[in-house]
């Protein structure tokens, strides 16, 4: 009876049922992930093969087409279009006999198979111990990330060979038996991409000396064979171009994410730039190798391989986008003692490797260096900076738990999929929040622009019809004050300048400042406020899409004066270049007023002094005045902005429950000195 529950069923039966349920869910999750990987693979192949023949596989066409450099007589490097080693050209030359169309299909599907093989090998190479669940789910997740990564997409589009060196290194390190075979594979990779010789000292200092010697011998033999077969090309590549320097595109092009390219973009040239590049490249290589050897001895060989590969990218004269896959492998490294920080590094790596830099970094002059060298900085951080955890660290398996505020009651307790939202993080991770805000804003800008439609002239007709409708409604309600307010302010220069400045300057700055203050001083209230403005923005995007609306300044015949943008030429369908930059018909609802109202309400609720609350309410008052007197919005647009903000707060309450009003001292205190025993840890 001691082993039976109140219903009379043995405890062992209950345990077996629970295990069976977990296994069923695991199988379902694994099937779903494999389905996602398959869909991504099919999509990437469809995109590659669906591109017109003259625009896809352009590098492959340059090499192997009817007039390709591997097909005609003369040097491979006469046009500098072929950037591979002579050994790579020798290996590709037999493919020139294949039919061009069949070669394109075969190359695309062959690349897809290489990506799948790369994902399977990487999944098997995860540092131990790995739970059974992680081992089963790792392969489809790895393949999906590879399919989404910019290097793989670029490789499929161009018809490049850059997947092969990475796969050869991983096969040599994790798949084949015997050090000599391992060295042969890595040596062949170095014969295709010479900077991968950096793996030779990694093998030597980790005790695999036969593999290191075999790597060097294979590289030398491959290079000698290519030299004997193509002496002129080999001389051009190794002597005249100094191992490929100057081949392909301009070295200072944004696509070159090597240290050499970054120095050229900074304006350094000549012997000074070369000396600085060699000095910094050697320093990064030495530091990276020391770190890689340490992590290899620690049992994290895949991380060691990623670090060495990133150092090879940094030290290479050119590192084009299709060659940057080494950075993605660094996602396996664990960073941070706290559980709340554990996802920051992988999220950052995935975002950098799957989204273009223009999505990650604002297009402002101050951020242009960061925007130009984002992946290079990620490779540098991987090779020399990021303090990855050792497997011997007490935080490896037992990180400091995330502290949560006291749970708040939810009005609707049975909403599916969101019970975790009832827990409020004491302080969300800053890097993740910044990335989330940036990516969300980019999506907002792109959707807002797409809502204008394919044709500005066609969208203009609908927007003006809706504008006339709004104007008629306002006249019926007696609130059509836009013309009077606009012309009254225009007559007073200082007032016009003030509202023009207010309209242009405070739209983004004030909400970001409030979020920053909340994150620092009121972290529990931060997520409540951030969620509300996020939902409000999503609802506004729906409004932009469903109801394009011309603001008063773009309504011909009504006599409004555009005080911010200047006079518009109504005889042109798109009013010139203005509508090429943004959607001028995203007026309903007004997010200028909506975001300012959110600011005022947050200050009203959270500010500790009455004068702070009153000061906060001035911002939406000034904003609604500015959007009307500058003829950028109708009065009803402000009403629409208020509506989406109310909906944003309502959705936040629906999913997260009431705002957490108090936080205990214990909930805010995060211990970072020592890990907490498993039985005492909060679920994070």
SULHU-V790077 format. One record per backbone hydrogen bond with DSSP energy under -1.0 kcal/mol. NH is the residue of the N-H (numbers start at 0). CO is the residue of the C=O. E is the energy in kcal/mol with one decimal. If there is no record, write none. Layout:
nh=<NH | NH>
co=<CO | CO>
e=<E | E>
This chain:
nh=<3 | 4 | 7 | 10 | 13 | 14 | 15 | 16 | 17 | 18 | 19 | 20 | 21 | 22 | 23 | 24 | 25 | 26 | 27 | 28 | 29 | 30 | 31 | 32 | 33 | 34 | 35 | 36 | 37 | 38 | 39 | 40 | 41 | 42 | 43 | 44 | 45 | 46 | 47 | 48 | 49 | 54 | 55 | 56 | 58 | 59 | 60 | 61 | 62 | 63 | 64 | 67 | 68 | 69 | 70 | 71 | 77 | 88 | 89 | 90 | 91 | 92 | 94 | 95 | 96 | 97 | 102 | 103 | 104 | 105 | 106 | 107 | 108 | 109 | 110 | 111 | 112 | 113 | 114 | 115 | 116 | 117 | 118 | 119 | 120 | 121 | 122 | 123 | 134 | 135 | 136 | 137 | 140 | 141 | 142 | 143 | 144 | 145 | 146 | 147 | 148 | 149 | 152 | 153 | 154 | 155 | 156 | 157 | 158 | 159 | 163 | 166 | 167 | 168 | 169 | 170 | 171 | 172 | 173 | 174 | 175 | 181 | 182 | 183 | 184 | 185 | 186 | 187 | 188 | 189 | 190 | 191 | 192 | 195 | 196 | 197 | 198 | 199 | 202 | 203 | 204 | 206 | 207 | 211 | 212 | 213 | 214 | 215 | 216 | 217 | 218 | 219 | 220 | 221 | 222 | 223 | 224 | 225 | 226 | 227 | 228 | 229 | 233 | 234 | 235 | 236 | 237 | 238 | 239 | 240 | 242 | 243 | 244 | 246 | 247 | 252 | 255 | 256 | 256 | 258 | 261 | 262 | 263 | 264 | 265 | 266 | 267 | 273 | 274 | 275 | 276 | 277 | 278 | 279 | 280 | 281 | 282 | 283 | 284 | 285 | 286 | 287 | 288 | 289 | 290 | 291 | 292 | 293 | 294 | 295 | 296 | 297 | 298 | 299 | 303 | 304 | 305 | 306 | 307 | 308 | 309 | 310 | 311 | 312 | 313 | 314 | 322 | 323 | 326 | 329 | 330 | 331 | 332 | 338 | 340 | 343 | 346 | 347 | 348 | 349 | 350 | 351 | 352 | 353 | 354 | 358 | 360 | 363 | 366 | 367 | 370 | 371 | 372 | 376 | 377 | 378 | 379 | 380 | 381 | 382 | 383 | 384 | 385 | 387 | 388 | 392 | 395 | 399 | 404 | 407 | 420 | 421 | 422 | 425 | 432 | 433 | 434 | 435 | 436 | 437 | 438 | 439 | 440 | 441 | 442 | 443 | 444 | 445 | 446 | 447 | 448 | 449 | 450 | 451 | 452 | 458 | 459 | 460 | 461 | 462 | 463 | 464 | 465 | 466 | 467 | 468 | 469 | 470 | 471 | 472 | 473 | 474 | 475 | 476 | 477 | 478 | 480 | 484 | 485 | 486 | 487 | 488 | 489 | 491 | 495 | 496 | 497 | 498 | 499 | 500 | 501 | 502 | 503 | 504 | 505 | 509 | 511 | 512 | 513 | 514 | 515 | 516 | 517 | 518 | 519 | 520 | 521 | 525 | 528 | 529 | 530 | 531 | 532 | 533 | 534 | 535 | 536 | 537 | 538 | 539 | 540 | 541 | 542 | 543 | 544 | 545 | 546 | 548 | 549 | 552 | 553 | 554 | 557 | 562 | 565 | 569 | 571 | 580 | 581 | 585 | 586 | 589 | 593 | 594 | 595 | 596 | 597 | 598 | 599 | 600 | 601 | 602 | 603 | 604 | 605 | 606 | 612 | 613 | 614 | 615 | 616 | 620 | 621 | 622 | 623 | 624 | 625 | 626 | 627 | 628 | 629 | 630 | 631 | 632 | 637 | 638 | 639 | 640 | 641 | 642 | 643 | 644 | 645 | 646 | 647 | 648 | 649 | 650 | 651 | 652 | 653 | 654 | 655 | 656 | 657 | 667 | 668 | 679 | 680>
co=<0 | 8 | 4 | 2 | 9 | 10 | 11 | 12 | 13 | 14 | 15 | 16 | 17 | 18 | 19 | 20 | 21 | 22 | 23 | 24 | 25 | 26 | 27 | 28 | 29 | 30 | 31 | 32 | 33 | 34 | 35 | 36 | 37 | 38 | 39 | 40 | 41 | 42 | 43 | 44 | 45 | 51 | 51 | 156 | 157 | 157 | 56 | 57 | 58 | 59 | 60 | 64 | 61 | 62 | 67 | 67 | 74 | 84 | 85 | 86 | 87 | 88 | 91 | 92 | 93 | 94 | 98 | 99 | 100 | 101 | 102 | 103 | 104 | 105 | 106 | 107 | 108 | 109 | 110 | 111 | 112 | 113 | 114 | 115 | 116 | 117 | 118 | 119 | 130 | 131 | 132 | 133 | 136 | 137 | 138 | 139 | 140 | 141 | 142 | 143 | 144 | 352 | 148 | 149 | 150 | 151 | 152 | 153 | 154 | 154 | 160 | 162 | 163 | 164 | 165 | 166 | 167 | 168 | 169 | 170 | 170 | 177 | 178 | 179 | 180 | 181 | 182 | 183 | 184 | 185 | 186 | 187 | 188 | 192 | 193 | 194 | 195 | 196 | 198 | 199 | 200 | 203 | 202 | 207 | 208 | 209 | 210 | 211 | 212 | 213 | 214 | 215 | 216 | 217 | 218 | 219 | 220 | 221 | 222 | 223 | 224 | 225 | 229 | 230 | 231 | 232 | 233 | 234 | 234 | 235 | 236 | 236 | 240 | 243 | 79 | 249 | 252 | 254 | 318 | 313 | 257 | 258 | 259 | 260 | 261 | 263 | 262 | 269 | 270 | 271 | 272 | 273 | 274 | 275 | 276 | 277 | 278 | 279 | 280 | 281 | 282 | 283 | 284 | 285 | 286 | 287 | 288 | 289 | 290 | 291 | 292 | 293 | 295 | 294 | 299 | 300 | 301 | 302 | 303 | 304 | 305 | 306 | 307 | 308 | 309 | 310 | 319 | 320 | 323 | 326 | 327 | 328 | 329 | 399 | 337 | 340 | 342 | 343 | 344 | 345 | 346 | 347 | 348 | 349 | 350 | 355 | 356 | 361 | 363 | 364 | 366 | 367 | 368 | 372 | 373 | 374 | 375 | 376 | 377 | 378 | 379 | 380 | 380 | 385 | 333 | 389 | 392 | 336 | 423 | 421 | 417 | 418 | 419 | 402 | 428 | 429 | 430 | 431 | 432 | 433 | 434 | 435 | 436 | 437 | 438 | 439 | 440 | 441 | 442 | 443 | 444 | 445 | 446 | 448 | 449 | 454 | 455 | 456 | 457 | 458 | 459 | 460 | 461 | 462 | 463 | 464 | 465 | 466 | 467 | 468 | 469 | 470 | 471 | 472 | 473 | 473 | 478 | 480 | 481 | 482 | 483 | 484 | 485 | 488 | 491 | 492 | 493 | 494 | 495 | 496 | 497 | 498 | 499 | 500 | 501 | 505 | 507 | 508 | 509 | 510 | 511 | 512 | 513 | 514 | 515 | 516 | 517 | 521 | 524 | 525 | 526 | 527 | 528 | 529 | 530 | 531 | 532 | 533 | 534 | 535 | 536 | 537 | 538 | 539 | 540 | 541 | 542 | 584 | 462 | 630 | 550 | 551 | 554 | 560 | 561 | 567 | 568 | 577 | 577 | 582 | 584 | 636 | 589 | 590 | 591 | 592 | 593 | 594 | 595 | 596 | 597 | 598 | 599 | 600 | 601 | 602 | 608 | 609 | 610 | 611 | 612 | 616 | 617 | 618 | 619 | 620 | 621 | 622 | 623 | 624 | 625 | 627 | 626 | 626 | 633 | 634 | 635 | 636 | 637 | 638 | 639 | 640 | 641 | 642 | 643 | 644 | 645 | 646 | 647 | 648 | 649 | 650 | 651 | 652 | 408 | 663 | 664 | 676 | 677>
e=<-1.4 | -2.2 | -1.9 | -3.2 | -1.5 | -2.4 | -2.6 | -2.4 | -2.3 | -2.5 | -2.5 | -2.2 | -2.3 | -2.5 | -2.2 | -2.4 | -2.3 | -2.5 | -2.3 | -2.6 | -2.6 | -2.5 | -2.5 | -2.4 | -2.4 | -2.1 | -2.2 | -2.5 | -2.4 | -2.5 | -2.5 | -2.3 | -2.6 | -2.5 | -2.5 | -2.2 | -2.7 | -2.5 | -2.3 | -3.0 | -2.0 | -2.4 | -1.1 | -3.2 | -1.0 | -1.7 | -2.5 | -2.0 | -1.7 | -3.3 | -1.8 | -2.0 | -2.1 | -2.3 | -1.5 | -1.8 | -1.1 | -2.1 | -2.6 | -2.2 | -1.6 | -1.6 | -1.7 | -1.9 | -1.2 | -1.6 | -2.7 | -1.9 | -2.0 | -3.0 | -3.0 | -2.1 | -2.5 | -2.4 | -2.5 | -2.0 | -2.1 | -2.0 | -2.1 | -2.1 | -2.5 | -2.5 | -2.4 | -2.2 | -2.3 | -2.4 | -2.2 | -1.7 | -2.5 | -2.0 | -1.9 | -1.6 | -1.6 | -2.8 | -2.5 | -2.3 | -2.4 | -2.2 | -2.4 | -1.9 | -1.2 | -3.2 | -2.1 | -2.6 | -2.3 | -2.6 | -1.8 | -2.6 | -2.6 | -1.3 | -1.2 | -2.3 | -2.7 | -2.1 | -2.3 | -2.8 | -2.4 | -2.0 | -2.4 | -1.8 | -2.1 | -1.8 | -2.6 | -2.2 | -2.0 | -2.1 | -2.6 | -2.2 | -1.9 | -2.2 | -1.9 | -1.2 | -2.0 | -2.3 | -2.1 | -1.6 | -2.0 | -1.9 | -2.4 | -2.3 | -2.7 | -1.4 | -2.3 | -1.9 | -2.7 | -2.6 | -2.3 | -2.2 | -2.4 | -2.5 | -2.4 | -2.4 | -2.8 | -2.6 | -2.3 | -2.4 | -2.7 | -2.2 | -2.1 | -2.7 | -2.3 | -2.9 | -2.5 | -2.4 | -2.3 | -2.5 | -2.8 | -2.1 | -1.9 | -2.5 | -1.3 | -1.4 | -1.9 | -1.8 | -2.9 | -1.7 | -1.7 | -1.1 | -2.8 | -1.7 | -2.0 | -2.3 | -2.0 | -2.1 | -1.3 | -1.6 | -1.8 | -2.1 | -2.8 | -2.4 | -2.6 | -2.6 | -2.4 | -2.7 | -2.8 | -2.2 | -2.1 | -2.6 | -2.4 | -2.5 | -2.4 | -2.9 | -2.4 | -2.1 | -2.1 | -3.0 | -2.7 | -1.9 | -2.4 | -2.3 | -2.4 | -1.1 | -1.5 | -2.8 | -2.0 | -2.5 | -2.2 | -2.6 | -2.3 | -2.7 | -2.4 | -2.1 | -2.0 | -1.7 | -2.3 | -2.4 | -2.3 | -1.4 | -1.3 | -1.2 | -1.8 | -1.5 | -1.7 | -3.5 | -1.1 | -1.4 | -2.0 | -2.6 | -2.6 | -2.6 | -2.5 | -2.4 | -2.2 | -1.1 | -1.9 | -1.6 | -2.4 | -1.9 | -1.3 | -1.3 | -2.7 | -2.4 | -1.5 | -2.5 | -1.8 | -2.5 | -2.8 | -2.7 | -2.2 | -2.5 | -2.6 | -1.7 | -2.8 | -1.7 | -3.4 | -1.6 | -1.5 | -2.7 | -2.3 | -1.0 | -1.3 | -1.6 | -1.4 | -1.8 | -2.1 | -2.6 | -2.5 | -2.5 | -2.7 | -2.4 | -2.8 | -2.4 | -2.3 | -2.3 | -2.4 | -2.4 | -2.7 | -2.6 | -2.7 | -2.4 | -2.0 | -2.7 | -1.9 | -1.5 | -1.9 | -2.6 | -2.0 | -1.2 | -1.3 | -2.5 | -2.7 | -2.1 | -2.4 | -2.2 | -2.5 | -1.8 | -2.5 | -2.5 | -2.1 | -2.1 | -2.4 | -2.1 | -2.1 | -1.9 | -1.1 | -2.3 | -2.1 | -2.6 | -2.7 | -2.3 | -2.0 | -2.0 | -1.8 | -1.6 | -2.7 | -2.7 | -1.9 | -2.3 | -2.3 | -2.4 | -2.6 | -2.4 | -1.9 | -2.0 | -1.5 | -1.2 | -1.9 | -2.3 | -2.4 | -2.5 | -2.3 | -2.4 | -2.6 | -2.6 | -1.9 | -3.3 | -1.6 | -1.2 | -2.3 | -3.1 | -2.5 | -1.7 | -2.1 | -1.9 | -2.6 | -2.2 | -2.0 | -1.9 | -2.4 | -2.0 | -2.1 | -1.6 | -1.6 | -2.4 | -2.0 | -2.4 | -2.4 | -2.7 | -1.9 | -2.2 | -1.7 | -1.7 | -1.2 | -1.2 | -1.1 | -1.1 | -1.7 | -1.1 | -1.0 | -1.2 | -1.5 | -2.2 | -2.5 | -2.7 | -1.3 | -2.8 | -2.3 | -2.2 | -2.4 | -2.7 | -2.5 | -2.4 | -2.4 | -2.3 | -2.5 | -2.5 | -1.7 | -2.3 | -2.3 | -2.3 | -1.6 | -1.2 | -3.1 | -2.5 | -2.5 | -1.6 | -2.4 | -2.6 | -1.1 | -2.7 | -1.8 | -1.4 | -1.3 | -1.7 | -1.0 | -1.4 | -2.2 | -2.3 | -2.4 | -1.9 | -2.1 | -1.8 | -2.2 | -2.2 | -2.2 | -2.4 | -2.2 | -2.6 | -2.0 | -2.2 | -2.2 | -2.2 | -2.9 | -1.5 | -1.2 | -1.5 | -1.4 | -1.5 | -1.1>
